[in-house]
Amino acid sequence: MPRRVTRDWVLRRRLATQRLSGSELRTGSDAVRLLVCVQAQDAPLTAHSLAMRTRSSTYDAVLDEQRAGGWVRTHILRPTWHFVAPEDLRWIQALTGPKVESSLAARHRGLGLDTRRLSRASEALSNLLAGGKALTRKEIQRHFARNGLPASGEQIGHQLLVAEVRSVICSGPPRGTEHTYQLVEDVVAHDKELDPDEAARRLAQRFYAGHGPASERDLQRWSGLTLTQIRAAIVDLGERLAAVECEGETLHFDPSVSARATRAQDAYLLSTFDEAQLTYPTTGFVRRGPDADRTRQVSEAGGGVVIAGLDDVGTFKRKVAPKHVIVSVTADVRLSSQERTAVHDAAERLAAFHQRELELQWS
């Protein structure tokens, strides 16, 4: 029987494991490898999520790492953007990509994208991007239109997505702040193929090492693996994982991963999609103001949640202006003066990440 622990124990261990309160990692690449796949549809704030965990303290530094090939940005695990290390791309896509593609079949039929057309698009991308080329979505869209391929905005998006989950394309070097695509063949070396059971076991171990303590259903939501796959992987991993019970849930973690809080902070501004915020629907940060309306937050870029102590106390929005970073904080509850100071300090760190002065607004 796993020993019982409090929610606070779980949250403190996660913050340390994910290096938000533990010793900082050297590079953004190290953070991506720890977290395996980092949800990244809000790329600038995801870059900030990496910086909070590492010595890469500015946006420019994080972008430089990405341009140098430290990681790629692609659709993986779920039909949404993630950062992933190049060496992890092929085996994870082989494990999870077919299910992602299958889940989109009805939408593809509605867009007139049958199997033949999707395969034709992947072949066209292989030819268009050959020789190390990196092109933007708009450039690819123009090429498709000229050559009689489906070229509406949503059609292009889904053809690119399928080519990504099939490991045909992934992100190329950012062109300024604009996303580009290039061939996986030009970015990722071929490696030994894993059988599905071995791949599921590897993904489970990596998830619990970077996100634990976490439940089976946390891993299911994050990865798209079935509970049958996950439970078999946990059994196979045996003593490589430890387990605790929190509020009636069994949570697994890798006991060999350091969970010492060496630089704990009193407040954090976490992107809506930060791995510490998004991964745990039932044992995440406790909301002090649970009745506050957040219906639009998940669909908005440039913001997230305010964590004070171990509680979710509100939301924030970030706007980067030429000389300032404007951080607008909406507190769901009344904060103490100490908590407001801690939130101010967290906002200062976000402004410093963008190498600008802070303008903090409260509402």
RODO-2510 file (C-alpha; in nm, 4 decimals, decimal comma):
residues 363
     n   res          X          Y          Z
     1     m     0,0000     0,0000     0,0000
     2     p     0,1576     0,3361    -0,1011
     3     r     0,2161     0,5778     0,1853
     4     r    -0,0222     0,8690     0,2110
     5     v     0,1068     1,2208     0,1499
     6     t    -0,0496     1,5660     0,1422
     7     r    -0,1198     1,7757    -0,1678
     8     d     0,1458     2,0209    -0,0449
     9     w     0,4073     1,7420    -0,0409
    10     v     0,3156     1,6505    -0,3989
    11     l     0,3260     2,0102    -0,5226
    12     r     0,6610     2,0826    -0,3580
    13     r     0,8148     1,7697    -0,5089
    14     r     0,6823     1,8575    -0,8553
    15     l     0,8181     2,2123    -0,8395
    16     a     1,1599     2,0769    -0,7440
    17     t     1,1530     1,7901    -0,9981
    18     q     1,0601     2,0298    -1,2778
    19     r     1,3402     2,2671    -1,1640
    20     l     1,1115     2,5577    -1,0828
    21     s     1,2350     2,5378    -0,7230
    22     g     1,5161     2,2853    -0,7725
    23     s     1,8648     2,3684    -0,8944
    24     e     1,8532     2,5262    -1,2381
    25     l     1,9470     2,3253    -1,5440
    26     r     2,2260     2,4502    -1,7688
    27     t     2,0294     2,4986    -2,0929
    28     g     1,6808     2,5068    -2,2376
    29     s     1,7675     2,1841    -2,4180
    30     d     1,8205     2,0178    -2,0802
    31     a     1,4749     2,1335    -1,9692
    32     v     1,3144     2,0001    -2,2875
    33     r     1,4823     1,6628    -2,2361
    34     l     1,3722     1,6495    -1,8718
    35     l     1,0093     1,7227    -1,9638
    36     v     1,0270     1,5125    -2,2859
    37     c     0,7570     1,7081    -2,4719
    38     v     0,6792     2,0655    -2,3678
    39     q     0,3419     2,2011    -2,4824
    40     a     0,4214     2,5072    -2,6909
    41     q     0,1386     2,6677    -2,8846
    42     d     0,2248     2,9926    -2,7021
    43     a     0,5897     2,9779    -2,8076
    44     p     0,7167     3,2987    -2,6357
    45     l     0,5739     3,1999    -2,2966
    46     t     0,6950     2,8432    -2,3454
    47     a     1,0406     2,9909    -2,3973
    48     h     0,9908     3,1694    -2,0649
    49     s     0,8898     2,8366    -1,9072
    50     l     1,2265     2,6943    -2,0173
    51     a     1,4120     3,0018    -1,8889
    52     m     1,2535     2,9675    -1,5433
    53     r     1,4097     2,6223    -1,5178
    54     t     1,7559     2,7022    -1,6593
    55     r     2,0446     2,9458    -1,6913
    56     s     1,9082     3,0592    -2,0300
    57     s     1,7679     3,3748    -1,8763
    58     t     1,6538     3,5761    -2,1821
    59     y     1,4253     3,5208    -2,4786
    60     d     1,7145     3,5810    -2,7183
    61     a     1,9205     3,3128    -2,5450
    62     v     1,6378     3,0598    -2,5697
    63     l     1,5790     3,1397    -2,9381
    64     d     1,9517     3,1022    -3,0061
    65     e     1,9388     2,7531    -2,8565
    66     q     1,6423     2,6614    -3,0742
    67     r     1,8128     2,7975    -3,3883
    68     a     2,1184     2,5884    -3,3032
    69     g     1,9039     2,2743    -3,3055
    70     g     1,8582     2,2228    -2,9332
    71     w     1,4984     2,1183    -2,9912
    72     v     1,2265     2,1301    -3,2547
    73     r     0,8709     2,2612    -3,2363
    74     t     0,6177     2,0241    -3,3858
    75     h     0,2802     1,8576    -3,3384
    76     i     0,3424     1,5527    -3,1218
    77     l     0,1625     1,3451    -2,8535
    78     r    -0,1622     1,5360    -2,9037
    79     p    -0,2702     1,7484    -3,2015
    80     t    -0,1025     2,0573    -3,0598
    81     w     0,2435     2,2164    -3,0649
    82     h     0,5264     2,0892    -2,8437
    83     f     0,9001     2,1366    -2,8060
    84     v     1,0849     1,8042    -2,8263
    85     a     1,4513     1,7060    -2,8442
    86     p     1,5526     1,5901    -3,1950
    87     e     1,6559     1,2440    -3,0785
    88     d     1,3140     1,1887    -2,9167
    89     l     1,1044     1,2893    -3,2174
    90     r     1,1012     0,9742    -3,4316
    91     w     1,0309     0,7115    -3,1658
    92     i     0,7590     0,9171    -2,9941
    93     q     0,5881     0,9942    -3,3261
    94     a     0,6041     0,6261    -3,4201
    95     l     0,4323     0,5391    -3,0900
    96     t     0,1697     0,8132    -3,0691
    97     g     0,1372     0,9614    -3,4209
    98     p    -0,0991     0,7012    -3,5724
    99     k    -0,3552     0,7608    -3,2957
   100     v    -0,3321     1,1384    -3,3423
   101     e    -0,3876     1,1024    -3,7166
   102     s    -0,6767     0,8603    -3,6653
   103     s    -0,8458     1,1004    -3,4211
   104     l    -0,8555     1,3657    -3,6946
   105     a    -1,0040     1,1435    -3,9674
   106     a    -1,3546     1,2923    -3,9514
   107     r    -1,2196     1,6476    -3,9713
   108     h    -1,0003     1,5508    -4,2657
   109     r    -1,2996     1,4094    -4,4525
   110     g    -1,4807     1,7370    -4,3946
   111     l    -1,1845     1,9240    -4,5434
   112     g    -1,1658     1,6957    -4,8465
   113     l    -0,8357     1,5462    -4,7327
   114     d    -0,8482     1,1742    -4,7969
   115     t    -0,5551     0,9367    -4,7507
   116     r    -0,4356     0,9870    -5,1078
   117     r    -0,4302     1,3657    -5,0802
   118     l    -0,2545     1,3590    -4,7439
   119     s     0,0130     1,1267    -4,8813
   120     r     0,0482     1,3472    -5,1888
   121     a     0,0982     1,6497    -4,9611
   122     s     0,3705     1,4719    -4,7633
   123     e     0,5449     1,3771    -5,0883
   124     a     0,5204     1,7372    -5,2128
   125     l     0,6730     1,8644    -4,8872
   126     s     0,9593     1,6143    -4,9191
   127     n     1,0403     1,7524    -5,2628
   128     l     0,9826     2,1193    -5,1766
   129     l     1,2035     2,1182    -4,8661
   130     a     1,4790     1,8930    -5,0043
   131     g     1,8340     2,0145    -4,9691
   132     g     1,7961     2,1641    -4,6230
   133     k     1,5394     2,4295    -4,7162
   134     a     1,3295     2,5890    -4,4406
   135     l     1,0058     2,7593    -4,5469
   136     t     0,7200     2,9340    -4,3687
   137     r     0,3597     2,8173    -4,3786
   138     k     0,2664     3,1016    -4,6157
   139     e     0,5453     3,0059    -4,8549
   140     i     0,4326     2,6425    -4,8521
   141     q     0,0712     2,7483    -4,9010
   142     r     0,1617     2,9491    -5,2110
   143     h     0,3502     2,6496    -5,3540
   144     f     0,0525     2,4188    -5,2921
   145     a    -0,1862     2,6641    -5,4605
   146     r     0,0390     2,6937    -5,7685
   147     n     0,0565     2,3161    -5,8004
   148     g    -0,3095     2,2323    -5,7581
   149     l    -0,2878     2,0937    -5,4041
   150     p    -0,5491     2,1773    -5,1374
   151     a    -0,4437     2,5206    -5,0173
   152     s    -0,7044     2,6821    -4,7949
   153     g    -0,5828     2,7905    -4,4523
   154     e    -0,7296     2,4973    -4,2596
   155     q    -0,6373     2,2482    -4,5307
   156     i    -0,2753     2,3623    -4,5199
   157     g    -0,2704     2,3412    -4,1405
   158     h    -0,3931     1,9824    -4,1376
   159     q    -0,1662     1,8680    -4,4202
   160     l     0,1317     2,0084    -4,2316
   161     l     0,0124     1,8480    -3,9079
   162     v    -0,0165     1,5042    -4,0673
   163     a     0,3281     1,5409    -4,2229
   164     e     0,4586     1,6230    -3,8757
   165     v     0,3052     1,3235    -3,6980
   166     r     0,4371     1,1035    -3,9812
   167     s     0,7880     1,2404    -3,9107
   168     v     0,8185     1,3968    -4,2557
   169     i     0,8602     1,7584    -4,1363
   170     c     0,9267     1,9497    -3,8165
   171     s     1,0233     2,3046    -3,7316
   172     g     1,3177     2,4723    -3,8969
   173     p     1,5200     2,7623    -3,7564
   174     p     1,2949     3,0537    -3,6487
   175     r     1,3011     3,3340    -3,9056
   176     g     1,2852     3,6252    -3,6661
   177     t     0,9768     3,5261    -3,4669
   178     e     0,8222     3,3413    -3,7644
   179     h     0,7962     2,9619    -3,7608
   180     t     0,9510     2,7611    -4,0453
   181     y     0,9347     2,3971    -4,1520
   182     q     1,2071     2,1641    -4,2734
   183     l     1,2483     1,7926    -4,3306
   184     v     1,2958     1,5640    -4,0324
   185     e     1,5516     1,3844    -4,2507
   186     d     1,7685     1,6987    -4,2379
   187     v     1,7318     1,7456    -3,8611
   188     v     1,7063     1,4078    -3,6905
   189     a     1,9414     1,1152    -3,7362
   190     h     1,7910     0,7696    -3,7765
   191     d     1,8099     0,5510    -3,4678
   192     k     1,7131     0,1988    -3,3722
   193     e     1,3370     0,1506    -3,3976
   194     l     1,1627     0,0541    -3,0745
   195     d     0,8837    -0,1972    -3,0493
   196     p     0,5604    -0,0421    -2,9128
   197     d     0,5912    -0,1960    -2,5658
   198     e     0,9485    -0,0748    -2,5238
   199     a     0,8552     0,2711    -2,6518
   200     a     0,5562     0,2944    -2,4138
   201     r     0,7773     0,1864    -2,1251
   202     r     1,0391     0,4481    -2,2151
   203     l     0,7777     0,7227    -2,2471
   204     a     0,6200     0,6334    -1,9121
   205     q     0,9569     0,6314    -1,7338
   206     r     1,0560     0,9647    -1,8866
   207     f     0,7184     1,1205    -1,8001
   208     y     0,7314     1,0179    -1,4347
   209     a     1,0961     1,1257    -1,4092
   210     g     1,0127     1,4752    -1,5360
   211     h     0,6551     1,5228    -1,4133
   212     g     0,6145     1,2996    -1,1093
   213     p     0,4416     1,2517    -0,8782
   214     a     0,1617     1,1970    -1,1296
   215     s    -0,1241     0,9541    -1,1822
   216     e    -0,1917     0,7039    -1,4587
   217     r    -0,4615     0,9362    -1,5943
   218     d    -0,2206     1,2317    -1,5929
   219     l     0,0064     1,0279    -1,8192
   220     q    -0,2892     0,9174    -2,0316
   221     r    -0,4017     1,2773    -2,0920
   222     w    -0,0445     1,3945    -2,1587
   223     s     0,0584     1,1119    -2,3934
   224     g    -0,2549     0,9659    -2,5513
   225     l    -0,1450     0,6153    -2,4473
   226     t    -0,4182     0,3805    -2,3306
   227     l    -0,4513     0,2873    -1,9646
   228     t    -0,3688    -0,0708    -2,0651
   229     q    -0,0377     0,0436    -2,2151
   230     i     0,0372     0,2632    -1,9143
   231     r    -0,0379    -0,0026    -1,6531
   232     a     0,1739    -0,2590    -1,8366
   233     a     0,4614    -0,0095    -1,8545
   234     i     0,4367     0,0660    -1,4805
   235     v     0,4481    -0,3044    -1,3977
   236     d     0,7503    -0,3532    -1,6268
   237     l     0,9321    -0,0560    -1,4712
   238     g     0,8963    -0,2116    -1,1275
   239     e     1,1223    -0,0556    -0,8646
   240     r     1,2391     0,2171    -1,1026
   241     l     0,9205     0,3947    -0,9959
   242     a     0,7916     0,4740    -0,6477
   243     a     0,4307     0,5440    -0,5548
   244     v     0,2424     0,7536    -0,2994
   245     e    -0,1268     0,8095    -0,2344
   246     c    -0,2712     1,1617    -0,2363
   247     e    -0,6411     1,2319    -0,1881
   248     g    -0,7360     0,8840    -0,3002
   249     e    -0,5113     0,8772    -0,6100
   250     t    -0,1973     0,6727    -0,6622
   251     l     0,0835     0,8912    -0,7932
   252     h     0,4089     0,7593    -0,9418
   253     f     0,7519     0,9204    -0,9580
   254     d     1,1144     0,8336    -1,0206
   255     p     1,2869     0,8266    -0,6791
   256     s     1,6306     0,8694    -0,8387
   257     v     1,5438     1,2214    -0,9646
   258     s     1,6540     1,5021    -0,7351
   259     a     1,3619     1,6773    -0,5642
   260     r     1,5499     1,9255    -0,3455
   261     a     1,4126     2,2785    -0,3359
   262     t     1,7296     2,4867    -0,3573
   263     r     1,5837     2,8123    -0,4960
   264     a     1,2167     2,8159    -0,4010
   265     q     1,0217     3,1299    -0,4857
   266     d     0,7131     3,2685    -0,3152
   267     a     0,5298     3,3272    -0,6447
   268     y     0,5379     3,2139    -1,0072
   269     l     0,3742     3,3355    -1,3250
   270     l     0,3070     3,0126    -1,5157
   271     s     0,1833     3,0025    -1,8725
   272     t    -0,1592     2,8436    -1,9186
   273     f     0,0292     2,5636    -2,0954
   274     d     0,3237     2,5287    -1,8541
   275     e     0,3904     2,1620    -1,7783
   276     a     0,3626     2,2278    -1,4028
   277     q     0,0202     2,3861    -1,4493
   278     l    -0,1511     2,1899    -1,7256
   279     t    -0,0547     1,8293    -1,6518
   280     y    -0,2509     1,7558    -1,3335
   281     p    -0,6304     1,8117    -1,3559
   282     t    -0,7118     1,6590    -1,0156
   283     t    -0,4030     1,7137    -0,7976
   284     g    -0,2740     2,0435    -0,9318
   285     f    -0,2468     2,3809    -0,7592
   286     v    -0,5500     2,4528    -0,5407
   287     r    -0,7532     2,7514    -0,6574
   288     r    -0,8292     2,9943    -0,3760
   289     g    -1,1050     3,1552    -0,5824
   290     p    -1,2649     2,8539    -0,7553
   291     d    -1,5701     3,0502    -0,8725
   292     a    -1,3718     3,3028    -1,0807
   293     d    -1,4596     3,2850    -1,4514
   294     r    -1,1735     3,1473    -1,6637
   295     t    -1,3686     3,0181    -1,9617
   296     r    -1,1593     3,2104    -2,2173
   297     q    -0,8175     3,1639    -2,0602
   298     v    -0,7250     2,8365    -2,2284
   299     s    -0,7835     2,9861    -2,5733
   300     e    -0,5812     3,3026    -2,5149
   301     a    -0,2107     3,3383    -2,5758
   302     g     0,0135     3,5612    -2,3688
   303     g    -0,1094     3,4709    -2,0227
   304     g    -0,1497     3,2149    -1,7522
   305     v    -0,1952     3,1614    -1,3817
   306     v    -0,0498     3,3297    -1,0755
   307     i     0,0847     3,0912    -0,8117
   308     a     0,1437     3,2256    -0,4605
   309     g     0,2884     2,9772    -0,2162
   310     l     0,1318     2,6576    -0,3483
   311     d    -0,2023     2,8138    -0,4418
   312     d    -0,3472     2,9326    -0,7709
   313     v    -0,4602     3,2857    -0,6783
   314     g    -0,5377     3,4500    -1,0133
   315     t    -0,4410     3,5039    -1,3739
   316     f    -0,2082     3,7296    -1,5681
   317     k    -0,1687     3,8646    -1,9199
   318     r     0,1603     3,9742    -2,0719
   319     k     0,2108     4,2283    -2,3507
   320     v     0,5571     4,3099    -2,4845
   321     a     0,5893     4,6769    -2,5826
   322     p     0,8993     4,8452    -2,7332
   323     k     1,0380     4,9532    -2,3955
   324     h     0,8203     4,7767    -2,1389
   325     v     0,6587     4,4465    -2,0595
   326     i     0,3058     4,5150    -1,9403
   327     v     0,1918     4,2471    -1,6953
   328     s    -0,1763     4,2681    -1,5971
   329     v    -0,2633     4,0617    -1,2902
   330     t    -0,6199     3,9707    -1,1961
   331     a    -0,6282     3,8339    -0,8426
   332     d    -0,9196     3,6018    -0,7652
   333     v    -0,8841     3,6709    -0,3933
   334     r    -0,7364     3,9371    -0,1703
   335     l    -0,3583     3,8894    -0,1482
   336     s    -0,1417     3,9766     0,1463
   337     s     0,1213     4,2475     0,1061
   338     q     0,3894     3,9755     0,1131
   339     e     0,2140     3,7861    -0,1666
   340     r     0,1745     4,1010    -0,3780
   341     t     0,5467     4,1667    -0,3391
   342     a     0,6234     3,8093    -0,4456
   343     v     0,3978     3,8444    -0,7524
   344     h     0,5740     4,1722    -0,8368
   345     d     0,9086     3,9922    -0,8181
   346     a     0,7819     3,7182    -1,0511
   347     a     0,6623     3,9837    -1,2974
   348     e     1,0050     4,1505    -1,2792
   349     r     1,1647     3,8212    -1,3790
   350     l     0,9276     3,7942    -1,6770
   351     a     1,0152     4,1495    -1,7874
   352     a     1,3878     4,0766    -1,7483
   353     f     1,3416     3,7689    -1,9682
   354     h     1,2300     4,0083    -2,2447
   355     q     1,5076     4,2550    -2,1484
   356     r     1,2613     4,5356    -2,0812
   357     e     1,1306     4,7377    -1,7888
   358     l     0,8201     4,6169    -1,6061
   359     e     0,4838     4,7898    -1,6025
   360     l     0,2671     4,5986    -1,3560
   361     q    -0,1096     4,6514    -1,3495
   362     w    -0,3472     4,5051    -1,0870
   363     s    -0,7185     4,4441    -1,1257
***
